[in-house]
Amino acid sequence: MPGPTTVETVRAIVGEQLGFVLRRGVLGPDDDLWNLGMTSLNCMGIMLALEDGFDLELPEHRLNEATFGTVRSIAAAVEEALAGQDATGGRDRVGG
């Protein structure tokens, strides 16, 4: 399960990319982003912002609708990618 710091950082990034969602209320860690109106273009913006913000590259197997379904699922993918970086000693896209 992702740590609170990662979840909050991801929530801030997602909130910035999906500003229209925040005008409707608080974005919870388990809110379905697709049901809130996220598009594939928003998703790409979130992915790029995550990679810049955390200085990582998400593994290709994590680039899917399920990963980007909630703040918590995105945070889990970020932590997985960070752990992979620690194991390899740097920024490395798995499978790409």
Legacy VTK file of the C-alpha trace (Angstrom):
# vtk DataFile Version 3.0
C-alpha trace
ASCII
DATASET POLYDATA
POINTS 96 float
0.000 0.000 0.000
1.430 3.408 -0.930
2.622 5.706 1.822
0.758 8.895 2.767
3.442 11.186 1.347
3.289 9.534 -2.068
-0.513 9.607 -2.071
-0.574 13.318 -1.187
2.032 14.194 -3.820
0.153 12.205 -6.455
-3.119 13.832 -5.355
-1.535 17.276 -5.853
-0.244 16.351 -9.322
-3.571 14.829 -10.364
-5.429 17.820 -8.929
-3.267 20.211 -10.917
-3.827 18.242 -14.119
-7.561 17.832 -13.447
-8.391 21.249 -12.046
-12.022 20.872 -13.096
-12.403 17.923 -10.719
-11.266 19.951 -7.726
-13.891 22.612 -8.394
-16.483 19.905 -7.734
-15.081 18.988 -4.322
-12.247 17.204 -2.590
-10.437 14.534 -4.581
-10.287 11.360 -2.497
-7.572 8.718 -2.889
-10.110 6.128 -4.095
-12.297 8.331 -6.305
-12.653 6.912 -9.821
-10.860 9.451 -11.996
-12.442 8.167 -15.194
-15.940 8.581 -13.727
-15.000 12.119 -12.693
-14.330 12.991 -16.325
-10.650 12.268 -16.876
-9.736 11.762 -20.534
-6.825 9.930 -22.144
-5.228 13.326 -22.804
-5.486 14.191 -19.091
-3.985 10.795 -18.318
-0.951 11.505 -20.514
-0.478 14.859 -18.786
-0.608 13.146 -15.390
1.909 10.525 -16.501
4.361 13.166 -17.747
3.924 15.261 -14.592
4.522 12.181 -12.413
7.662 11.261 -14.321
8.986 14.819 -13.968
7.872 15.265 -10.362
9.285 11.972 -9.109
12.187 11.780 -11.610
11.143 8.336 -12.809
9.725 6.519 -15.787
6.685 4.364 -15.238
7.072 0.777 -16.460
5.156 0.054 -19.647
3.017 -2.603 -17.941
1.672 0.156 -15.639
0.550 2.419 -18.494
-3.095 1.344 -18.491
-6.568 2.455 -17.456
-6.509 0.503 -14.184
-3.272 2.120 -12.991
-4.676 5.577 -13.649
-8.070 4.788 -12.132
-7.534 6.373 -8.702
-4.966 8.469 -6.869
-4.133 5.423 -4.723
-3.517 3.146 -7.738
-1.313 5.791 -9.344
0.643 6.173 -6.079
1.181 2.401 -5.953
2.593 2.475 -9.497
4.880 5.372 -8.555
6.191 3.519 -5.502
6.743 0.387 -7.604
8.709 2.421 -10.154
10.749 4.121 -7.423
11.577 0.744 -5.876
12.662 -0.484 -9.304
14.927 2.538 -9.681
16.510 1.815 -6.318
17.165 -1.760 -7.417
18.713 -0.727 -10.751
20.411 2.423 -9.517
18.641 4.856 -11.819
15.868 5.858 -14.135
14.972 2.897 -16.336
11.793 2.078 -18.243
11.018 -1.598 -17.846
10.322 -3.244 -21.178
11.113 -0.182 -23.247
LINES 1 97
96 0 1 2 3 4 5 6 7 8 9 10 11 12 13 14 15 16 17 18 19 20 21 22 23 24 25 26 27 28 29 30 31 32 33 34 35 36 37 38 39 40 41 42 43 44 45 46 47 48 49 50 51 52 53 54 55 56 57 58 59 60 61 62 63 64 65 66 67 68 69 70 71 72 73 74 75 76 77 78 79 80 81 82 83 84 85 86 87 88 89 90 91 92 93 94 95
